[in-house]
Amino acid sequence: AAGATVIDVRAPATLASALATAKAGDRIVLHAGTYAKETISNRKFASFVFVEAAAGDPVTMAGATFTSSDHLSFRDIQFTATVMLDGSSNFAFHGVTLDGGATEEAALQIHGQSSAGASHDVLVEDSTIKGGGRTIFILGKFAPSDTWNHHLTFARDDITCGSHNCFQISGGRDIAID
């Protein structure tokens, strides 16, 4: 986009520090390396901020939790522990690997039980999702609710079920698994 900034990040620098300076439309380019697990809150943008691996660079991130955040798009990153969206919306994952490993945790947890509210408008496409106890765990209020996690789309993904199940949906609606 015109006026968009490219923010280069090299480990041990953090995604959180890059997001603190990012504006809608910016590209955050992660260079080869392993990045620590991060907890990111209240990063909200009017349109997408793009987080991607530098061309040809292997980028591994040890999981991430996003609370009350929105408009983040990830490309070509390997996550080696749970990615949790807690009350977060407008997230896109393209060509990523979400790997829960041999743990009982999820590879991807879409959470809507906390005070942050439901997570919604999440797209995971052309990605690999594997491992964990519940590979994809969609958790919301148990009684039927308009506030369930919603508008979740999984398209053209390679999904390998974890030790318990591929999808556990406990509070979700308007979910497309293609």
OpenMM code with the backbone's topology and positions (N, CA, C; nanometers):
from openmm import Vec3, app, unit

residues = "ALA ALA GLY ALA THR VAL ILE ASP VAL ARG ALA PRO ALA THR LEU ALA SER ALA LEU ALA THR ALA LYS ALA GLY ASP ARG ILE VAL LEU HIS ALA GLY THR TYR ALA LYS GLU THR ILE SER ASN ARG LYS PHE ALA SER PHE VAL PHE VAL GLU ALA ALA ALA GLY ASP PRO VAL THR MET ALA GLY ALA THR PHE THR SER SER ASP HIS LEU SER PHE ARG ASP ILE GLN PHE THR ALA THR VAL MET LEU ASP GLY SER SER ASN PHE ALA PHE HIS GLY VAL THR LEU ASP GLY GLY ALA THR GLU GLU ALA ALA LEU GLN ILE HIS GLY GLN SER SER ALA GLY ALA SER HIS ASP VAL LEU VAL GLU ASP SER THR ILE LYS GLY GLY GLY ARG THR ILE PHE ILE LEU GLY LYS PHE ALA PRO SER ASP THR TRP ASN HIS HIS LEU THR PHE ALA ARG ASP ASP ILE THR CYS GLY SER HIS ASN CYS PHE GLN ILE SER GLY GLY ARG ASP ILE ALA ILE ASP".split()
positions = [
    Vec3(0.0843, -0.1189, 0.0000),
    Vec3(0.0000, 0.0000, 0.0000),
    Vec3(0.0885, 0.1248, 0.0000),
    Vec3(0.0405, 0.2281, -0.0613),
    Vec3(0.1154, 0.3539, -0.0651),
    Vec3(0.1374, 0.4035, 0.0771),
    Vec3(0.2584, 0.4422, 0.1067),
    Vec3(0.2888, 0.4930, 0.2397),
    Vec3(0.3126, 0.3855, 0.3427),
    Vec3(0.3001, 0.2572, 0.3023),
    Vec3(0.3228, 0.1484, 0.3971),
    Vec3(0.4722, 0.1387, 0.4277),
    Vec3(0.5029, 0.1054, 0.5504),
    Vec3(0.6406, 0.0923, 0.5958),
    Vec3(0.6754, -0.0547, 0.6066),
    Vec3(0.7992, -0.0896, 0.5745),
    Vec3(0.8503, -0.2241, 0.5986),
    Vec3(0.9335, -0.2161, 0.7266),
    Vec3(0.8978, -0.3001, 0.8240),
    Vec3(0.9678, -0.3047, 0.9524),
    Vec3(1.0429, -0.4370, 0.9578),
    Vec3(1.1772, -0.4313, 0.9543),
    Vec3(1.2582, -0.5530, 0.9587),
    Vec3(1.2829, -0.5931, 1.1035),
    Vec3(1.2660, -0.7237, 1.1324),
    Vec3(1.2843, -0.7751, 1.2683),
    Vec3(1.3815, -0.8928, 1.2626),
    Vec3(1.4791, -0.8902, 1.3507),
    Vec3(1.5737, -1.0014, 1.3624),
    Vec3(1.5734, -1.0471, 1.5078),
    Vec3(1.5655, -1.1798, 1.5294),
    Vec3(1.5695, -1.2343, 1.6655),
    Vec3(1.6992, -1.1876, 1.7312),
    Vec3(1.6983, -1.1503, 1.8605),
    Vec3(1.5917, -1.1722, 1.9584),
    Vec3(1.4889, -1.0589, 1.9671),
    Vec3(1.4895, -0.9645, 1.8736),
    Vec3(1.3850, -0.8615, 1.8747),
    Vec3(1.2485, -0.9310, 1.8690),
    Vec3(1.1438, -0.8589, 1.9083),
    Vec3(1.0131, -0.9224, 1.9211),
    Vec3(0.9111, -0.8667, 1.8226),
    Vec3(0.8127, -0.9499, 1.7943),
    Vec3(0.6995, -0.9071, 1.7141),
    Vec3(0.6255, -0.7953, 1.7882),
    Vec3(0.6136, -0.8084, 1.9197),
    Vec3(0.5430, -0.7064, 1.9995),
    Vec3(0.6052, -0.5684, 1.9804),
    Vec3(0.7375, -0.5602, 1.9800),
    Vec3(0.8018, -0.4298, 1.9638),
    Vec3(0.7753, -0.3740, 1.8246),
    Vec3(0.7731, -0.4598, 1.7229),
    Vec3(0.7426, -0.4147, 1.5864),
    Vec3(0.5968, -0.3683, 1.5771),
    Vec3(0.5059, -0.4430, 1.6401),
    Vec3(0.3635, -0.4059, 1.6359),
    Vec3(0.3377, -0.2748, 1.7092),
    Vec3(0.4205, -0.2435, 1.8076),
    Vec3(0.4017, -0.1196, 1.8834),
    Vec3(0.4230, 0.0037, 1.7958),
    Vec3(0.5011, -0.0111, 1.6893),
    Vec3(0.5277, 0.1025, 1.6003),
    Vec3(0.4526, 0.0922, 1.4678),
    Vec3(0.3924, -0.0229, 1.4410),
    Vec3(0.3278, -0.0471, 1.3111),
    Vec3(0.1990, 0.0330, 1.2962),
    Vec3(0.1684, 0.0623, 1.1703),
    Vec3(0.0419, 0.1263, 1.1340),
    Vec3(-0.0279, 0.0379, 1.0314),
    Vec3(-0.1584, 0.0530, 1.0175),
    Vec3(-0.2352, -0.0258, 0.9212),
    Vec3(-0.1663, -0.0235, 0.7851),
    Vec3(-0.1561, -0.1412, 0.7232),
    Vec3(-0.0954, -0.1528, 0.5916),
    Vec3(0.0534, -0.1828, 0.5939),
    Vec3(0.1185, -0.1675, 0.7094),
    Vec3(0.2622, -0.1934, 0.7180),
    Vec3(0.2925, -0.3421, 0.7030),
    Vec3(0.4186, -0.3714, 0.6648),
    Vec3(0.4687, -0.5092, 0.6560),
    Vec3(0.5787, -0.5260, 0.7593),
    Vec3(0.5634, -0.6272, 0.8438),
    Vec3(0.6671, -0.6643, 0.9395),
    Vec3(0.7343, -0.7886, 0.8823),
    Vec3(0.8633, -0.7781, 0.8519),
    Vec3(0.9375, -0.8876, 0.7900),
    Vec3(1.0307, -0.9483, 0.8940),
    Vec3(1.0030, -1.0749, 0.9268),
    Vec3(1.0855, -1.1474, 1.0232),
    Vec3(1.1968, -1.2177, 0.9465),
    Vec3(1.3209, -1.2000, 0.9914),
    Vec3(1.4348, -1.2641, 0.9265),
    Vec3(1.4657, -1.3961, 0.9955),
    Vec3(1.5419, -1.4813, 0.9285),
    Vec3(1.5700, -1.6182, 0.9734),
    Vec3(1.6026, -1.6230, 1.1221),
    Vec3(1.5424, -1.7200, 1.1891),
    Vec3(1.5729, -1.7388, 1.3298),
    Vec3(1.4560, -1.7958, 1.4061),
    Vec3(1.4800, -1.8138, 1.5352),
    Vec3(1.3785, -1.8642, 1.6258),
    Vec3(1.3396, -1.7510, 1.7198),
    Vec3(1.2122, -1.7245, 1.7270),
    Vec3(1.1581, -1.6150, 1.8081),
    Vec3(1.0871, -1.6734, 1.9287),
    Vec3(1.0980, -1.6060, 2.0429),
    Vec3(1.0373, -1.6521, 2.1683),
    Vec3(0.8848, -1.6428, 2.1614),
    Vec3(0.8191, -1.7199, 2.2479),
    Vec3(0.6732, -1.7099, 2.2631),
    Vec3(0.6398, -1.5677, 2.3079),
    Vec3(0.5339, -1.5136, 2.2510),
    Vec3(0.4962, -1.3768, 2.2845),
    Vec3(0.3512, -1.3698, 2.3304),
    Vec3(0.3247, -1.2730, 2.4172),
    Vec3(0.1892, -1.2406, 2.4593),
    Vec3(0.1655, -1.0963, 2.4188),
    Vec3(0.0680, -1.0763, 2.3300),
    Vec3(0.0431, -0.9456, 2.2704),
    Vec3(-0.1017, -0.9064, 2.2979),
    Vec3(-0.1213, -0.7865, 2.3498),
    Vec3(-0.2560, -0.7395, 2.3839),
    Vec3(-0.2831, -0.6029, 2.3227),
    Vec3(-0.4096, -0.5828, 2.2879),
    Vec3(-0.4588, -0.4514, 2.2461),
    Vec3(-0.3810, -0.3912, 2.1293),
    Vec3(-0.3492, -0.4741, 2.0308),
    Vec3(-0.2897, -0.4240, 1.9067),
    Vec3(-0.4027, -0.4261, 1.8043),
    Vec3(-0.4626, -0.3095, 1.7811),
    Vec3(-0.5785, -0.2976, 1.6923),
    Vec3(-0.5453, -0.2029, 1.5781),
    Vec3(-0.5801, -0.2438, 1.4565),
    Vec3(-0.5500, -0.1650, 1.3373),
    Vec3(-0.6752, -0.1524, 1.2513),
    Vec3(-0.6828, -0.0440, 1.1742),
    Vec3(-0.7990, -0.0183, 1.0882),
    Vec3(-0.8028, -0.1137, 0.9686),
    Vec3(-0.6871, -0.1613, 0.9259),
    Vec3(-0.6773, -0.2621, 0.8200),
    Vec3(-0.5550, -0.3473, 0.8510),
    Vec3(-0.5309, -0.4491, 0.7696),
    Vec3(-0.4285, -0.5475, 0.8037),
    Vec3(-0.2875, -0.4904, 0.8153),
    Vec3(-0.2147, -0.5437, 0.9151),
    Vec3(-0.0698, -0.5345, 0.9242),
    Vec3(-0.0221, -0.6744, 0.8852),
    Vec3(0.0741, -0.6817, 0.7949),
    Vec3(0.1211, -0.8087, 0.7401),
    Vec3(0.2504, -0.8499, 0.8088),
    Vec3(0.2510, -0.9716, 0.8643),
    Vec3(0.3681, -1.0255, 0.9333),
    Vec3(0.4131, -1.1457, 0.8518),
    Vec3(0.5355, -1.1412, 0.7992),
    Vec3(0.5786, -1.2482, 0.7092),
    Vec3(0.7260, -1.2774, 0.7265),
    Vec3(0.7634, -1.3999, 0.6865),
    Vec3(0.9043, -1.4370, 0.6848),
    Vec3(0.9687, -1.3701, 0.5638),
    Vec3(1.0944, -1.3271, 0.5799),
    Vec3(1.1693, -1.2739, 0.4662),
    Vec3(1.1822, -1.3855, 0.3623),
    Vec3(1.1846, -1.3499, 0.2369),
    Vec3(1.1907, -1.4482, 0.1291),
    Vec3(1.3029, -1.5489, 0.1526),
    Vec3(1.2660, -1.6776, 0.1552),
    Vec3(1.3637, -1.7845, 0.1712),
    Vec3(1.4159, -1.8052, 0.3117),
    Vec3(1.3715, -1.7238, 0.4082),
    Vec3(1.4210, -1.7355, 0.5452),
    Vec3(1.3316, -1.8272, 0.6289),
    Vec3(1.3904, -1.9299, 0.6946),
    Vec3(1.3111, -2.0104, 0.7874),
    Vec3(1.2886, -1.9317, 0.9174),
    Vec3(1.1614, -1.9136, 0.9519),
    Vec3(1.1252, -1.8372, 1.0714),
    Vec3(1.0374, -1.9249, 1.1595),
    Vec3(1.0810, -1.9431, 1.2842),
    Vec3(1.0078, -2.0233, 1.3812),
    Vec3(0.9720, -1.9345, 1.4998),
    Vec3(0.8460, -1.9439, 1.5408),
    Vec3(0.8012, -1.8692, 1.6587),
    Vec3(0.7423, -1.9697, 1.7576),
    Vec3(0.7857, -1.9611, 1.8839),
    Vec3(0.7445, -2.0570, 1.9866),
    Vec3(0.6076, -2.0206, 2.0439),
    Vec3(0.5086, -2.0083, 1.9554),
    Vec3(0.3727, -1.9808, 1.9998),
    Vec3(0.3492, -1.8341, 2.0268),
    Vec3(0.2212, -1.7990, 2.0382),
    Vec3(0.1833, -1.6604, 2.0627),
    Vec3(0.0407, -1.6551, 2.1152),
    Vec3(0.0139, -1.5585, 2.2020),
    Vec3(-0.1212, -1.5316, 2.2505),
    Vec3(-0.1544, -1.3881, 2.2138),
    Vec3(-0.2665, -1.3719, 2.1442),
    Vec3(-0.3144, -1.2392, 2.1045),
    Vec3(-0.4464, -1.2136, 2.1759),
    Vec3(-0.4512, -1.1105, 2.2588),
    Vec3(-0.5730, -1.0739, 2.3309),
    Vec3(-0.6186, -0.9365, 2.2827),
    Vec3(-0.7477, -0.9263, 2.2520),
    Vec3(-0.8072, -0.7983, 2.2095),
    Vec3(-0.7233, -0.7320, 2.1004),
    Vec3(-0.6878, -0.8111, 2.0011),
    Vec3(-0.6081, -0.7604, 1.8894),
    Vec3(-0.6830, -0.7876, 1.7604),
    Vec3(-0.6513, -0.7090, 1.6561),
    Vec3(-0.7193, -0.7345, 1.5287),
    Vec3(-0.6358, -0.6900, 1.4094),
    Vec3(-0.6788, -0.7409, 1.2938),
    Vec3(-0.6202, -0.7085, 1.1635),
    Vec3(-0.4717, -0.7421, 1.1546),
    Vec3(-0.4408, -0.8698, 1.1821),
    Vec3(-0.3050, -0.9203, 1.1645),
    Vec3(-0.3078, -1.0360, 1.0665),
    Vec3(-0.2178, -1.0325, 0.9711),
    Vec3(-0.2081, -1.1363, 0.8687),
    Vec3(-0.0680, -1.1954, 0.8725),
    Vec3(-0.0585, -1.3291, 0.8835),
    Vec3(0.0691, -1.3991, 0.8950),
    Vec3(0.0939, -1.4836, 0.7711),
    Vec3(0.2199, -1.4865, 0.7247),
    Vec3(0.2563, -1.5660, 0.6078),
    Vec3(0.3934, -1.6304, 0.6281),
    Vec3(0.3998, -1.7615, 0.5955),
    Vec3(0.5269, -1.8356, 0.5890),
    Vec3(0.6030, -1.8413, 0.7208),
    Vec3(0.5303, -1.8536, 0.8316),
    Vec3(0.5927, -1.8643, 0.9637),
    Vec3(0.5566, -1.9994, 1.0232),
    Vec3(0.6514, -2.0622, 1.0919),
    Vec3(0.6240, -2.1878, 1.1611),
    Vec3(0.6099, -2.1595, 1.3095),
    Vec3(0.4920, -2.1911, 1.3628),
    Vec3(0.4666, -2.1779, 1.5067),
    Vec3(0.4830, -2.3166, 1.5687),
    Vec3(0.5657, -2.3274, 1.6744),
    Vec3(0.5962, -2.4581, 1.7337),
    Vec3(0.5262, -2.4802, 1.8666),
    Vec3(0.4328, -2.3946, 1.9010),
    Vec3(0.3497, -2.4118, 2.0202),
    Vec3(0.2204, -2.3349, 1.9939),
    Vec3(0.1299, -2.3394, 2.0885),
    Vec3(-0.0045, -2.2852, 2.0711),
    Vec3(-0.0063, -2.1400, 2.0246),
    Vec3(-0.0878, -2.1156, 1.9239),
    Vec3(-0.1262, -1.9794, 1.8886),
    Vec3(-0.2672, -1.9632, 1.9428),
    Vec3(-0.2869, -1.8664, 2.0337),
    Vec3(-0.4191, -1.8426, 2.0912),
    Vec3(-0.4686, -1.7053, 2.0503),
    Vec3(-0.5923, -1.7041, 2.0031),
    Vec3(-0.6625, -1.5795, 1.9755),
    Vec3(-0.7683, -1.5655, 2.0826),
    Vec3(-0.7571, -1.4639, 2.1655),
    Vec3(-0.8487, -1.4426, 2.2778),
    Vec3(-0.9174, -1.3082, 2.2555),
    Vec3(-1.0452, -1.3133, 2.2180),
    Vec3(-1.1171, -1.1895, 2.1918),
    Vec3(-1.0510, -1.1098, 2.0802),
    Vec3(-0.9993, -1.1807, 1.9810),
    Vec3(-0.9279, -1.1162, 1.8701),
    Vec3(-0.9996, -1.1446, 1.7392),
    Vec3(-0.9878, -1.0523, 1.6442),
    Vec3(-1.0636, -1.0660, 1.5194),
    Vec3(-0.9821, -1.0212, 1.3992),
    Vec3(-1.0326, -1.0606, 1.2818),
    Vec3(-0.9677, -1.0263, 1.1555),
    Vec3(-0.8209, -1.0691, 1.1568),
    Vec3(-0.8032, -1.2012, 1.1761),
    Vec3(-0.6716, -1.2637, 1.1694),
    Vec3(-0.6682, -1.3523, 1.0460),
    Vec3(-0.5552, -1.3534, 0.9761),
    Vec3(-0.5379, -1.4402, 0.8604),
    Vec3(-0.4034, -1.5114, 0.8709),
    Vec3(-0.4051, -1.6388, 0.8373),
    Vec3(-0.2841, -1.7203, 0.8357),
    Vec3(-0.2749, -1.7827, 0.6967),
    Vec3(-0.1679, -1.7523, 0.6234),
    Vec3(-0.1479, -1.8027, 0.4872),
    Vec3(-0.0144, -1.8762, 0.4817),
    Vec3(-0.0172, -2.0033, 0.4447),
    Vec3(0.1074, -2.0772, 0.4292),
    Vec3(0.1882, -2.0886, 0.5561),
    Vec3(0.1209, -2.0912, 0.6703),
    Vec3(0.1915, -2.1062, 0.7979),
    Vec3(0.1848, -2.2515, 0.8439),
    Vec3(0.2670, -2.2846, 0.9424),
    Vec3(0.2570, -2.4124, 1.0122),
    Vec3(0.2199, -2.3816, 1.1559),
    Vec3(0.1115, -2.4436, 1.2020),
    Vec3(0.0679, -2.4342, 1.3417),
    Vec3(0.0863, -2.5744, 1.3987),
    Vec3(0.1842, -2.5910, 1.4879),
    Vec3(0.2226, -2.7240, 1.5357),
    Vec3(0.2132, -2.7304, 1.6877),
    Vec3(0.1172, -2.8075, 1.7371),
    Vec3(0.1007, -2.8259, 1.8807),
    Vec3(0.1977, -2.9260, 1.9392),
    Vec3(0.2728, -2.9965, 1.8532),
    Vec3(0.3718, -3.0939, 1.9001),
    Vec3(0.3088, -3.2068, 1.9792),
    Vec3(0.3855, -3.2628, 2.0710),
    Vec3(0.3405, -3.3776, 2.1503),
    Vec3(0.2694, -3.3339, 2.2785),
    Vec3(0.2365, -3.2058, 2.2911),
    Vec3(0.1721, -3.1563, 2.4129),
    Vec3(0.0221, -3.1847, 2.4106),
    Vec3(-0.0422, -3.1599, 2.5222),
    Vec3(-0.1883, -3.1691, 2.5298),
    Vec3(-0.2539, -3.0389, 2.4859),
    Vec3(-0.1746, -2.9341, 2.4646),
    Vec3(-0.2277, -2.8045, 2.4233),
    Vec3(-0.2681, -2.8086, 2.2766),
    Vec3(-0.3410, -2.7072, 2.2325),
    Vec3(-0.3849, -2.6985, 2.0934),
    Vec3(-0.2758, -2.6360, 2.0078),
    Vec3(-0.2791, -2.6665, 1.8776),
    Vec3(-0.1939, -2.5943, 1.7826),
    Vec3(-0.2518, -2.4538, 1.7642),
    Vec3(-0.3855, -2.4471, 1.7508),
    Vec3(-0.4564, -2.3195, 1.7375),
    Vec3(-0.5734, -2.3204, 1.8338),
    Vec3(-0.5781, -2.2230, 1.9243),
    Vec3(-0.6922, -2.2092, 2.0144),
    Vec3(-0.7604, -2.0767, 1.9864),
    Vec3(-0.8870, -2.0862, 1.9523),
    Vec3(-0.9682, -1.9668, 1.9284),
    Vec3(-1.0598, -1.9550, 2.0485),
    Vec3(-1.0314, -1.8544, 2.1309),
    Vec3(-1.0877, -1.8448, 2.2654),
    Vec3(-1.1887, -1.7310, 2.2715),
    Vec3(-1.3012, -1.7582, 2.3353),
    Vec3(-1.4028, -1.6556, 2.3500),
    Vec3(-1.4712, -1.6601, 2.4848),
    Vec3(-1.4014, -1.7060, 2.5864),
    Vec3(-1.4628, -1.7183, 2.7196),
    Vec3(-1.4224, -1.6071, 2.8150),
    Vec3(-1.3201, -1.5319, 2.7820),
    Vec3(-1.2707, -1.4324, 2.8770),
    Vec3(-1.3457, -1.3006, 2.8619),
    Vec3(-1.3049, -1.2034, 2.9408),
    Vec3(-1.3677, -1.0713, 2.9341),
    Vec3(-1.3411, -1.0026, 2.8005),
    Vec3(-1.2444, -1.0527, 2.7228),
    Vec3(-1.2149, -0.9939, 2.5914),
    Vec3(-1.3244, -1.0260, 2.4893),
    Vec3(-1.4100, -1.1245, 2.5191),
    Vec3(-1.5194, -1.1590, 2.4281),
    Vec3(-1.4784, -1.2601, 2.3226),
    Vec3(-1.5661, -1.2772, 2.2239),
    Vec3(-1.5460, -1.3779, 2.1198),
    Vec3(-1.4348, -1.3367, 2.0244),
    Vec3(-1.3755, -1.4385, 1.9637),
    Vec3(-1.2833, -1.4167, 1.8520),
    Vec3(-1.3628, -1.4422, 1.7250),
    Vec3(-1.3362, -1.3644, 1.6203),
    Vec3(-1.4141, -1.3828, 1.4971),
    Vec3(-1.3376, -1.3362, 1.3744),
    Vec3(-1.3905, -1.3757, 1.2584),
    Vec3(-1.3310, -1.3418, 1.1298),
    Vec3(-1.1852, -1.3845, 1.1247),
    Vec3(-1.1680, -1.5188, 1.1328),
    Vec3(-1.0357, -1.5797, 1.1292),
    Vec3(-1.0292, -1.6691, 1.0055),
    Vec3(-0.9239, -1.6527, 0.9268),
    Vec3(-0.9013, -1.7329, 0.8069),
    Vec3(-0.7682, -1.8048, 0.8204),
    Vec3(-0.7708, -1.9376, 0.8019),
    Vec3(-0.6484, -2.0172, 0.7959),
    Vec3(-0.6530, -2.0901, 0.6624),
    Vec3(-0.5605, -2.0545, 0.5704),
    Vec3(-0.5646, -2.1168, 0.4383),
    Vec3(-0.4260, -2.1564, 0.3910),
    Vec3(-0.4247, -2.2634, 0.3097),
    Vec3(-0.3006, -2.3145, 0.2510),
    Vec3(-0.1941, -2.3336, 0.3583),
    Vec3(-0.2362, -2.3817, 0.4745),
    Vec3(-0.1471, -2.3959, 0.5899),
    Vec3(-0.1429, -2.5404, 0.6388),
    Vec3(-0.0486, -2.5690, 0.7276),
    Vec3(-0.0354, -2.6994, 0.7913),
    Vec3(-0.0704, -2.6819, 0.9383),
    Vec3(-0.1639, -2.7652, 0.9863),
    Vec3(-0.2060, -2.7585, 1.1265),
    Vec3(-0.1943, -2.8999, 1.1800),
    Vec3(-0.1181, -2.9164, 1.2897),
    Vec3(-0.0926, -3.0529, 1.3366),
    Vec3(-0.0587, -3.0558, 1.4847),
    Vec3(-0.0701, -3.1771, 1.5391),
    Vec3(-0.0244, -3.2027, 1.6751),
    Vec3(-0.1159, -3.1490, 1.7830),
    Vec3(-0.0652, -3.1539, 1.9050),
    Vec3(-0.1416, -3.1099, 2.0201),
    Vec3(-0.2454, -3.2128, 2.0613),
    Vec3(-0.3145, -3.1850, 2.1699),
    Vec3(-0.4218, -3.2731, 2.2153),
    Vec3(-0.5465, -3.2496, 2.1323),
    Vec3(-0.5883, -3.1245, 2.1232),
    Vec3(-0.6967, -3.0829, 2.0356),
    Vec3(-0.6286, -2.9942, 1.9323),
    Vec3(-0.6154, -3.0404, 1.8118),
    Vec3(-0.5360, -2.9665, 1.7139),
    Vec3(-0.5896, -2.8244, 1.6980),
    Vec3(-0.7221, -2.8129, 1.6797),
    Vec3(-0.7870, -2.6823, 1.6705),
    Vec3(-0.8964, -2.6802, 1.7764),
    Vec3(-0.8836, -2.5891, 1.8716),
    Vec3(-0.9741, -2.5839, 1.9868),
    Vec3(-1.0478, -2.4508, 1.9828),
    Vec3(-1.1777, -2.4570, 1.9579),
    Vec3(-1.2627, -2.3387, 1.9522),
    Vec3(-1.3475, -2.3400, 2.0784),
    Vec3(-1.3169, -2.2491, 2.1707),
    Vec3(-1.3756, -2.2525, 2.3037),
    Vec3(-1.4502, -2.1222, 2.3316),
    Vec3(-1.5796, -2.1366, 2.3602),
    Vec3(-1.6609, -2.0199, 2.3947),
    Vec3(-1.7521, -2.0524, 2.5104),
    Vec3(-1.8526, -1.9719, 2.5290),
    Vec3(-1.9524, -1.9998, 2.6318),
    Vec3(-2.0257, -2.1278, 2.5922),
    Vec3(-2.0628, -2.2110, 2.6886),
    Vec3(-2.1212, -2.3405, 2.6535),
    Vec3(-2.2673, -2.3309, 2.6136),
    Vec3(-2.3417, -2.2359, 2.6701),
    Vec3(-2.4823, -2.2204, 2.6294),
    Vec3(-2.4850, -2.1514, 2.4932),
    Vec3(-2.5852, -2.1831, 2.4079),
    Vec3(-2.5936, -2.1150, 2.2780),
    Vec3(-2.5907, -1.9633, 2.2980),
    Vec3(-2.5127, -1.8970, 2.2135),
    Vec3(-2.4897, -1.7555, 2.2366),
    Vec3(-2.4524, -1.6845, 2.1069),
    Vec3(-2.5017, -1.5639, 2.0896),
    Vec3(-2.4601, -1.4811, 1.9767),
    Vec3(-2.3142, -1.4424, 1.9901),
    Vec3(-2.2602, -1.4563, 2.1110),
    Vec3(-2.1219, -1.4163, 2.1339),
    Vec3(-2.0239, -1.5316, 2.1136),
    Vec3(-2.0718, -1.6445, 2.0608),
    Vec3(-1.9783, -1.7515, 2.0292),
    Vec3(-1.8742, -1.6998, 1.9303),
    Vec3(-1.7568, -1.7651, 1.9297),
    Vec3(-1.6564, -1.7379, 1.8262),
    Vec3(-1.7238, -1.7628, 1.6914),
    Vec3(-1.7004, -1.6748, 1.5942),
    Vec3(-1.7749, -1.6893, 1.4686),
    Vec3(-1.6959, -1.6425, 1.3466),
    Vec3(-1.7489, -1.6843, 1.2303),
    Vec3(-1.6889, -1.6543, 1.1002),
    Vec3(-1.5420, -1.6990, 1.0972),
    Vec3(-1.5278, -1.8302, 1.1156),
    Vec3(-1.3972, -1.8955, 1.1158),
    Vec3(-1.3892, -1.9807, 0.9897),
    Vec3(-1.2830, -1.9653, 0.9118),
    Vec3(-1.2717, -2.0362, 0.7850),
    Vec3(-1.1380, -2.1088, 0.7766),
    Vec3(-1.1457, -2.2364, 0.7428),
    Vec3(-1.0277, -2.3201, 0.7227),
    Vec3(-1.0370, -2.3720, 0.5793),
    Vec3(-0.9442, -2.3307, 0.4922),
    Vec3(-0.9516, -2.3664, 0.3509),
    Vec3(-0.8175, -2.4198, 0.3002),
    Vec3(-0.8231, -2.5328, 0.2312),
    Vec3(-0.7054, -2.5916, 0.1661),
    Vec3(-0.5897, -2.6129, 0.2629),
    Vec3(-0.6218, -2.6555, 0.3844),
    Vec3(-0.5186, -2.6806, 0.4852),
    Vec3(-0.4832, -2.8288, 0.4881),
    Vec3(-0.3618, -2.8589, 0.5326),
    Vec3(-0.3176, -2.9952, 0.5575),
    Vec3(-0.3261, -3.0136, 0.7085),
    Vec3(-0.4258, -3.0901, 0.7537),
    Vec3(-0.4513, -3.1053, 0.8970),
    Vec3(-0.4200, -3.2484, 0.9392),
    Vec3(-0.3319, -3.2619, 1.0382),
    Vec3(-0.3010, -3.3915, 1.0976),
    Vec3(-0.3478, -3.3858, 1.2422),
    Vec3(-0.4412, -3.4745, 1.2765),
    Vec3(-0.5049, -3.4704, 1.4080),
    Vec3(-0.4049, -3.4971, 1.5194),
    Vec3(-0.4278, -3.4288, 1.6306),
    Vec3(-0.3475, -3.4498, 1.7499),
    Vec3(-0.3908, -3.5752, 1.8234),
    Vec3(-0.3535, -3.5865, 1.9496),
    Vec3(-0.3777, -3.7087, 2.0254),
    Vec3(-0.5248, -3.7294, 2.0616),
    Vec3(-0.6080, -3.6221, 2.0651),
    Vec3(-0.7486, -3.6385, 2.1000),
    Vec3(-0.8410, -3.6151, 1.9809),
    Vec3(-0.8281, -3.5017, 1.9132),
    Vec3(-0.9146, -3.4748, 1.7992),
    Vec3(-0.8575, -3.3633, 1.7126),
    Vec3(-0.9135, -3.3517, 1.5924),
    Vec3(-0.8708, -3.2452, 1.5007),
    Vec3(-0.9355, -3.1138, 1.5394),
    Vec3(-1.0671, -3.1175, 1.5571),
    Vec3(-1.1424, -2.9977, 1.5929),
    Vec3(-1.2216, -3.0266, 1.7184),
    Vec3(-1.2104, -2.9398, 1.8179),
    Vec3(-1.3054, -2.9412, 1.9273),
    Vec3(-1.3736, -2.8059, 1.9228),
    Vec3(-1.5041, -2.8103, 1.8978),
    Vec3(-1.5810, -2.6868, 1.8870),
    Vec3(-1.6760, -2.6813, 2.0054),
    Vec3(-1.6434, -2.5965, 2.1009),
    Vec3(-1.7230, -2.5789, 2.2213),
    Vec3(-1.7594, -2.4317, 2.2309),
    Vec3(-1.8452, -2.3877, 2.1412),
    Vec3(-1.8836, -2.2473, 2.1391),
    Vec3(-1.8364, -2.1790, 2.0124),
    Vec3(-1.8884, -2.2255, 1.8988),
    Vec3(-1.8534, -2.1646, 1.7717),
    Vec3(-1.9705, -2.1725, 1.6754),
    Vec3(-1.9789, -2.0750, 1.5855),
    Vec3(-2.0826, -2.0752, 1.4825),
    Vec3(-2.0249, -2.0164, 1.3538),
    Vec3(-2.0931, -2.0412, 1.2435),
    Vec3(-2.0500, -1.9892, 1.1136),
    Vec3(-1.9036, -2.0266, 1.0881),
    Vec3(-1.8808, -2.1583, 1.0895),
    Vec3(-1.7464, -2.2128, 1.0700),
    Vec3(-1.7469, -2.2901, 0.9382),
    Vec3(-1.6519, -2.2593, 0.8511),
    Vec3(-1.6367, -2.3332, 0.7253),
    Vec3(-1.5060, -2.4094, 0.7293),
    Vec3(-1.5170, -2.5416, 0.7094),
    Vec3(-1.3995, -2.6273, 0.7026),
    Vec3(-1.4021, -2.6878, 0.5628),
    Vec3(-1.3116, -2.6433, 0.4779),
    Vec3(-1.3128, -2.6832, 0.3373),
    Vec3(-1.1899, -2.7672, 0.3073),
] * unit.nanometer
topology = app.Topology()
chain = topology.addChain("A")
for resn in residues:
    res = topology.addResidue(resn, chain)
    for name in ("N", "CA", "C"):
        topology.addAtom(name, app.Element.getBySymbol(name[0]), res)
